[in-house]
Amino acid sequence: TVLVVDFGAQYAQLIARRVREARVYSEIVPSSMPVEEILAKNPAAIILSGGPSSVYEPGAPTVDRALFEAGVPVFGMCYGFQLMARTLGGTVDNSGAREYGRTDLTVSKPSSTLFEGTPAEQAVWMSHGDACSAAPEGFTVTGSTDVVPVAAFENDEKKLYGVQYHPEVMHSTHGQQVLEHFLYRGAGLRPDWTTGNVIEEQVAAIREQVGDKRAICGLSGGVDSAVAAALVQKAIGTQLTCVYVDHGLMRKGETEQVEKDFVAATGVQLKVVDAEERFLKALAGVSDPEEKRKIIGREFIRVFEQAQLEILQEDGPEVAFLVQGTLYPDVVESGGGTGTANIKSHHNVGGLPDDIEFELVEPLRQLFKDEVRMVGAELGLPDEIVQRQPFPGPGLGIRIVGEVTKERLDLLREADAIAREELTAAGLDRDIWQCPVVLLADVRSVGVQGDGRTYGHPIVLRPVSSEDAMTADWSRLPYDVLSKISTRITNEVKDVNRVVLDVTSKPPGTIEWE
Ligand code: XMP
């Protein structure tokens, strides 16, 4: 394992992902973890991430010299680089030598461990206020910029390396190569970690954890819960029961996909609860977005718990486990770090007796989203499930501006299916993060179709690109694709006589309209 020590910026996750892209397994540890504890994990190499602090700020995170003396290869990036420099006796000044954004790095030793085979001048991404002016003893300076005399240094004997810039970001053109040079050449690691290993490991771990008891899993139709369920099914077969609540707010074909394709691919034992009527009744007369969300959330929990109760009452071994599709970013963000396995979840939200406690099974806790997709594909799940766009829990209920009715849902389902079909046909699925299709049910406009006047509703297309849904930009879709979608929707969907394109980024707009 390569440990990425997180100095408190958003870079550690990206670094961990890049290491895995180099097919070496990595995990993140907080910088507050004592050195002995870090070393006790027996890391094959350590990476010190960037961070928002200056090494001169009082209270800025530091690192114990012992980390560099344990014989473990270390790579410092940005703040990690400066810490390494300062801790080992180099000079770091806060002389006002700032650099932010794209900079040119001049490689001064082209045959070095980190830079061999990369250009003498390369674009790198900088973000720092302090700068290293003298490398520690025993280090060779291997790169500089106009502003920073020491922008990279290496000590092959001690296997210590550092760069002032961020090799993990896309704008550092040879960053991945430099990182791989550290891993393979500096630390002597081999690129042999694959998602195949994950499946084997997890299947064994799940069998061990669950034993001969039973587990349940809620399926949402999304990627994470589907892959988690498939993995657990592979491990324990019929000891797992999945529950899928069809609230009637799904997109066209979605429920059938879970009922048929998912079951066909996995052989999972599935309980489908048809709750459409119940949801529509609860939503009748409601137009306020927050109220809709609350109603859908509340009904969902009630229906799900009722289904759980029914499974609990069936004959068979104790139902002691709840499967969840928690991903590594959630684990890191909630401060969980590594190795926190046996979390209890107390489900007393209402409806279930207080004394029922499930132990969680979270087989995706180590994985990033793209890795989850790879695992899913390897488990034989169909592309339509594995590559699917994020879809909000409240479903189409928050994509109808106005009251939610069966008629409007059917209409929106048609329009959404057309947009999805055409985007897929144009090969654009991987370029867009998601494309909500929204029905403005409270708006009417005048149109002309055939020879007659119409007074129908507009459909909004909201294609966006994003990395994490926190920010997003509207996708510049080709006009001919937009035109085809527009023509088909207005021709094929009753009561829709206008298609409009949302050209707002997030912020200020959110991705969904409600
Ligand atoms: P917004 O509209 O806030 O959406 O920009 C950001 C991302 O989150 C999805 N989303 C949800 N996902 N339950 C979910 O599971 C929800 O209630 C929910 N609301 C929004 C949205 O589709 C987008 O990907």
Boltz pocket constraint, residues with backbone or C-beta under 6 A from the ligand:
constraints:
  - pocket:
      binder: B
      contacts: [[A, 390], [A, 391], [A, 392], [A, 393], [A, 394], [A, 434], [A, 469], [A, 470], [A, 506], [A, 509], [A, 510], [A, 511], [A, 512], [A, 513]]
      max_distance: 6.0
